[in-house]
Amino acid sequence: MDHCKELTLIIRDFLYVDVDKVRSILAQIEGSIPEEERSSNRQVNSGGGLPGTSMYADASREVHISKSLADSLFPSLEESLESEGLIHDITDVACGGDYWTSGEVREKNPPGSLIRLTAQGSLFDARYVAASFSGLGSAALGFQGLDPSDAPTLPPAVRKRQNKNRIARSQEISTGQLEATIPDFNIGSENDSVDGEQLRSMVRIARGLFSPGLHLNLFPVSGEDCTVTVRLQEGRQYLDSEPEVLFARYGTGQQEWTLVGSIGHHATAQSDIEISKFADESGRVNRGSAAKFINSFLSFMGAMGFLDLPQHPGFSVIPLAVYRQIPIS
């Protein structure tokens, strides 16, 4: 009980709250959720005034107070889950490498388990990568435009490549790809330079490995690849800022985050692709076998790191909330 009281003293800086899921789980535990507070102060006119007269105007007064309970909903849920023993805080055990390699993490936390984890983590968004690289290209062209004599002389091979890039980039713009916003430019020496095509290649890698959107990667074990991956869905409480604003506030480096949510699935170790026949001897397509084969190939791609999936021995989490604690002196 003392621990529950301690939880209520935590001041949280929320990055993300899925209010709908929080309401749903809290309603199942508590039976109901308060939505508003209403108070009335009614005065009765004993002077016999008629409706519409100045005497009757003060006869009745109702005060209706409605306030948002979003900030208190999640702490209430967190406290209820703690008191009912429905949530498992894995912060202390997840920092040890043996916890991941022994299979304990999978055994004690099957998919659907509610967990709380506080660990170092960083944010990532391919849209922010593209916007940042686009800004770098624009700035480079701007500085060169201030004094054309200061613009570096590009080797013929670089100029030829840039002409081809312009054609390819015009096609990218028509398809709405993120890298299309990065202009053609070149800065630095011939042997040590950065150009637009290099940055566009990095954006292609970013959006290929991480679907555009805000991702949180937690690293409980320092120096080891035991990663908890979280995709933060847009349109949820608090996650209402543009990527540039979020990264300007929180940066790209690691800091301590607390994640509360349910385990989506545990990553599987890399294995061979399970080949299945799509059709039987009569030529009839077996839809189940086709789906099984394709999922097996996707699982292989995920294990290799080419899909937005957790890698062994990590797991994914369906987040209820992500926050960091505000220090209390």
C-alpha positions as CSV (number, residue, x, y, z in Angstrom):
1,M,0.0,0.0,0.0
2,D,2.9,2.3,0.7
3,H,4.1,1.7,-2.8
4,C,0.8,2.7,-4.2
5,K,1.0,6.0,-2.2
6,E,4.5,6.5,-3.7
7,L,3.1,6.1,-7.2
8,T,0.6,9.0,-6.6
9,L,3.6,11.3,-5.8
10,I,5.2,10.8,-9.2
11,I,4.9,13.7,-11.5
12,R,4.9,12.5,-15.1
13,D,6.0,14.3,-18.2
14,F,3.9,12.3,-20.7
15,L,5.1,11.7,-24.2
16,Y,2.3,9.4,-25.1
17,V,-1.0,8.2,-23.6
18,D,-3.6,5.9,-25.4
19,V,-6.6,7.3,-23.5
20,D,-9.1,4.9,-25.1
21,K,-7.1,1.8,-24.0
22,V,-6.5,3.3,-20.5
23,R,-10.3,4.0,-20.1
24,S,-11.1,0.5,-21.3
25,I,-8.8,-1.3,-18.9
26,L,-9.6,1.0,-15.9
27,A,-13.3,0.5,-16.5
28,Q,-12.8,-3.3,-16.4
29,I,-11.0,-3.0,-13.1
30,E,-13.0,-0.3,-11.3
31,G,-16.4,-0.9,-13.0
32,S,-16.8,2.7,-14.0
33,I,-14.9,5.8,-14.8
34,P,-15.7,9.3,-13.6
35,E,-16.1,11.7,-16.5
36,E,-17.0,15.0,-14.8
37,E,-17.9,16.7,-11.6
38,R,-21.2,18.6,-11.3
39,S,-22.2,20.8,-8.4
40,S,-25.4,22.8,-8.1
41,N,-26.3,25.7,-5.9
42,R,-30.1,26.4,-6.1
43,Q,-31.7,29.3,-4.3
44,V,-35.5,29.5,-3.9
45,N,-37.2,32.9,-4.2
46,S,-39.6,33.2,-1.4
47,G,-40.9,36.6,-2.5
48,G,-43.3,35.1,-5.0
49,G,-41.6,36.7,-8.0
50,L,-42.7,35.7,-11.5
51,P,-40.4,34.1,-14.1
52,G,-38.7,36.8,-16.0
53,T,-38.7,39.4,-13.3
54,S,-35.6,40.8,-11.7
55,M,-36.6,39.0,-8.5
56,Y,-36.8,35.7,-10.2
57,A,-33.5,36.2,-12.1
58,D,-31.6,35.3,-8.9
59,A,-33.9,32.5,-7.9
60,S,-31.9,29.7,-9.4
61,R,-28.2,29.4,-10.1
62,E,-26.6,26.2,-11.3
63,V,-22.9,25.8,-11.4
64,H,-21.7,23.1,-13.8
65,I,-18.0,22.2,-13.5
66,S,-16.6,19.9,-16.1
67,K,-12.9,19.1,-16.2
68,S,-10.7,16.7,-18.1
69,L,-9.5,13.7,-16.2
70,A,-7.0,12.6,-18.8
71,D,-4.0,13.5,-16.6
72,S,-5.4,11.5,-13.7
73,L,-6.8,8.6,-15.6
74,F,-3.4,6.9,-16.3
75,P,-2.0,7.3,-12.8
76,S,-5.3,5.8,-11.4
77,L,-4.9,2.9,-13.8
78,E,-1.2,2.4,-12.9
79,E,-2.1,2.4,-9.2
80,S,-5.0,-0.1,-9.8
81,L,-2.8,-2.4,-11.8
82,E,-0.2,-2.3,-9.1
83,S,-2.6,-3.0,-6.3
84,E,-4.3,-5.9,-8.1
85,G,-1.0,-7.5,-9.2
86,L,-1.8,-7.2,-12.8
87,I,1.3,-5.4,-13.9
88,H,4.9,-6.7,-13.8
89,D,7.7,-4.2,-13.4
90,I,10.7,-5.7,-15.1
91,T,13.0,-2.7,-14.7
92,D,15.3,-4.3,-12.1
93,V,15.7,-7.7,-13.9
94,A,15.8,-6.4,-17.5
95,C,19.1,-4.7,-17.0
96,G,20.9,-8.0,-16.8
97,G,21.9,-9.8,-19.9
98,D,21.1,-13.3,-18.4
99,Y,17.5,-12.3,-18.2
100,W,17.3,-12.2,-22.0
101,T,19.5,-15.1,-23.0
102,S,18.0,-17.6,-20.5
103,G,14.5,-17.3,-22.0
104,E,13.2,-15.9,-18.7
105,V,11.8,-12.8,-20.4
106,R,9.7,-14.9,-22.7
107,E,8.6,-17.4,-20.0
108,K,7.5,-14.9,-17.4
109,N,6.0,-12.3,-19.8
110,P,4.0,-14.0,-22.5
111,P,2.3,-11.9,-25.2
112,G,-0.5,-9.8,-23.7
113,S,1.3,-9.4,-20.4
114,L,1.2,-5.9,-18.9
115,I,4.6,-4.6,-18.0
116,R,6.3,-1.5,-16.8
117,L,9.9,-0.8,-17.9
118,T,12.2,2.1,-17.1
119,A,15.3,2.2,-19.3
120,Q,17.5,4.3,-21.5
121,G,15.9,4.9,-24.9
122,S,15.9,7.1,-27.9
123,L,13.3,8.4,-30.4
124,F,13.5,7.8,-34.2
125,D,11.4,9.0,-37.1
126,A,12.3,8.8,-40.7
127,R,10.3,12.0,-41.4
128,Y,12.6,13.9,-39.1
129,V,15.7,12.4,-40.8
130,A,14.4,13.6,-44.2
131,A,13.4,17.0,-42.9
132,S,16.9,17.5,-41.2
133,F,18.8,16.4,-44.4
134,S,16.6,18.6,-46.5
135,G,17.4,21.5,-44.2
136,L,21.1,20.7,-44.5
137,G,20.9,20.7,-48.3
138,S,19.0,24.0,-48.4
139,A,21.6,25.6,-46.0
140,A,24.5,24.4,-48.1
141,L,23.0,25.8,-51.3
142,G,22.2,29.0,-49.4
143,F,25.8,29.6,-48.2
144,Q,27.1,28.8,-51.7
145,G,24.6,31.3,-53.2
146,L,25.8,34.1,-51.0
147,D,29.1,34.1,-52.8
148,P,29.3,32.0,-55.9
149,S,33.1,32.2,-55.9
150,D,33.1,30.2,-52.7
151,A,31.1,27.4,-54.2
152,P,33.3,24.3,-54.5
153,T,34.2,23.1,-58.0
154,L,32.5,19.8,-58.6
155,P,34.4,17.1,-60.5
156,P,32.7,16.2,-63.9
157,A,31.7,12.8,-62.5
158,V,29.8,14.5,-59.7
159,R,28.1,16.9,-62.0
160,K,27.0,14.1,-64.3
161,R,25.7,12.1,-61.4
162,Q,23.7,15.1,-60.1
163,N,22.0,15.6,-63.4
164,K,20.9,12.0,-63.3
165,N,19.8,12.5,-59.7
166,R,17.6,15.5,-60.7
167,I,15.7,13.3,-63.1
168,A,15.3,10.5,-60.5
169,R,14.3,13.0,-57.8
170,S,11.6,14.5,-60.0
171,Q,10.1,11.0,-60.2
172,E,10.4,10.6,-56.4
173,I,8.5,13.8,-55.8
174,S,5.6,12.5,-57.9
175,T,5.4,9.4,-55.7
176,G,5.6,11.4,-52.4
177,Q,8.8,9.7,-51.1
178,L,10.5,11.4,-48.2
179,E,13.9,11.6,-49.8
180,A,12.5,13.7,-52.7
181,T,12.7,16.9,-50.4
182,I,16.5,16.8,-50.3
183,P,18.0,19.0,-53.0
184,D,21.1,18.3,-55.1
185,F,24.2,19.8,-53.4
186,N,27.8,19.0,-52.6
187,I,30.0,20.2,-49.8
188,G,33.5,19.4,-48.8
189,S,36.5,18.3,-50.8
190,E,36.5,15.8,-53.6
191,N,37.8,13.0,-51.4
192,D,35.7,13.9,-48.3
193,S,32.4,15.3,-49.4
194,V,28.7,15.0,-48.6
195,D,26.1,15.3,-51.4
196,G,22.4,15.1,-51.8
197,E,22.4,11.6,-53.2
198,Q,24.2,10.2,-50.1
199,L,21.7,11.8,-47.8
200,R,18.8,10.6,-49.9
201,S,20.3,7.0,-49.7
202,M,20.3,7.3,-45.9
203,V,16.7,8.4,-45.9
204,R,15.8,5.4,-48.0
205,I,17.5,3.2,-45.4
206,A,15.6,5.0,-42.6
207,R,12.2,4.6,-44.1
208,G,12.9,1.1,-45.2
209,L,13.9,-0.2,-41.8
210,F,11.5,2.0,-39.8
211,S,8.1,2.9,-41.3
212,P,7.6,6.6,-41.2
213,G,6.3,7.6,-37.7
214,L,7.6,8.0,-34.2
215,H,9.4,5.0,-32.8
216,L,10.8,4.5,-29.3
217,N,13.7,2.1,-28.9
218,L,14.6,1.1,-25.3
219,F,17.9,-0.4,-24.4
220,P,17.7,-2.0,-20.9
221,V,21.1,-3.7,-21.1
222,S,24.0,-1.3,-21.6
223,G,26.1,-2.2,-24.6
224,E,24.0,-5.2,-25.7
225,D,21.4,-5.6,-28.4
226,C,18.4,-6.3,-26.2
227,T,15.9,-3.9,-27.6
228,V,12.3,-3.2,-26.7
229,T,10.6,-1.6,-29.7
230,V,7.5,0.7,-29.4
231,R,5.6,2.3,-32.3
232,L,3.8,5.4,-31.0
233,Q,0.5,5.8,-32.9
234,E,-0.4,9.3,-34.0
235,G,-3.6,10.9,-32.9
236,R,-3.2,9.8,-29.3
237,Q,-3.1,12.1,-26.2
238,Y,0.0,14.2,-25.9
239,L,1.5,13.0,-29.2
240,D,0.3,16.1,-31.0
241,S,3.5,17.8,-32.1
242,E,5.3,17.7,-35.5
243,P,8.4,15.5,-35.6
244,E,10.6,18.5,-35.8
245,V,9.0,19.9,-32.6
246,L,9.3,16.6,-30.7
247,F,13.0,16.1,-31.6
248,A,13.7,19.8,-30.8
249,R,12.3,19.1,-27.3
250,Y,13.6,15.7,-26.6
251,G,16.6,15.4,-28.8
252,T,18.0,12.3,-30.6
253,G,20.2,11.0,-27.8
254,Q,19.3,8.5,-25.1
255,Q,17.5,9.4,-21.9
256,E,15.4,7.5,-19.3
257,W,11.8,6.7,-20.3
258,T,9.2,4.7,-18.5
259,L,7.0,2.5,-20.7
260,V,3.8,0.9,-19.6
261,G,1.9,-1.4,-22.0
262,S,1.2,-5.0,-23.1
263,I,3.7,-7.2,-24.8
264,G,2.9,-7.5,-28.5
265,H,5.1,-10.4,-29.5
266,H,8.6,-11.8,-28.8
267,A,11.1,-11.8,-31.6
268,T,12.1,-15.2,-33.0
269,A,15.7,-16.2,-33.6
270,Q,16.8,-16.2,-37.3
271,S,15.8,-19.4,-39.0
272,D,15.5,-20.9,-42.4
273,I,12.5,-20.0,-44.5
274,E,9.8,-22.6,-44.3
275,I,8.9,-23.5,-47.9
276,S,5.3,-24.5,-48.5
277,K,3.4,-25.5,-51.6
278,F,0.9,-22.9,-52.7
279,A,-1.3,-25.4,-54.6
280,D,-2.2,-29.0,-54.4
281,E,-2.1,-31.6,-57.2
282,S,-5.4,-30.4,-58.6
283,G,-4.1,-26.9,-58.9
284,R,-6.2,-25.5,-56.1
285,V,-4.4,-22.7,-54.2
286,N,-4.0,-23.4,-50.5
287,R,-4.5,-19.9,-49.0
288,G,-3.3,-21.0,-45.5
289,S,0.0,-22.4,-46.9
290,A,0.6,-19.3,-49.0
291,A,0.1,-17.1,-46.0
292,K,2.3,-19.3,-43.9
293,F,5.1,-19.2,-46.4
294,I,4.9,-15.4,-46.8
295,N,4.8,-14.8,-43.1
296,S,7.9,-17.1,-42.7
297,F,9.7,-15.0,-45.2
298,L,8.7,-11.8,-43.4
299,S,9.9,-13.3,-40.1
300,F,13.2,-14.0,-41.8
301,M,13.4,-10.4,-43.0
302,G,12.6,-9.1,-39.6
303,A,15.3,-11.3,-38.0
304,M,17.8,-9.9,-40.5
305,G,16.7,-6.3,-39.5
306,F,15.0,-5.4,-42.8
307,L,11.5,-5.0,-41.4
308,D,10.0,-2.9,-38.7
309,L,9.9,-5.8,-36.2
310,P,11.7,-6.6,-33.0
311,Q,14.9,-8.6,-33.2
312,H,15.8,-11.6,-31.0
313,P,15.9,-11.6,-28.0
314,G,13.8,-8.4,-27.9
315,F,10.1,-7.9,-28.0
316,S,7.5,-5.3,-29.0
317,V,5.1,-3.5,-26.7
318,I,1.7,-2.1,-27.4
319,P,2.0,1.1,-25.4
320,L,-0.5,2.5,-22.9
321,A,1.7,5.4,-21.9
322,V,5.3,6.6,-22.2
323,Y,6.6,9.2,-19.8
324,R,9.6,10.5,-18.0
325,Q,9.6,11.5,-14.4
326,I,9.9,15.1,-13.4
327,P,12.6,15.3,-10.6
328,I,11.2,16.4,-7.3
329,S,13.7,18.1,-5.0
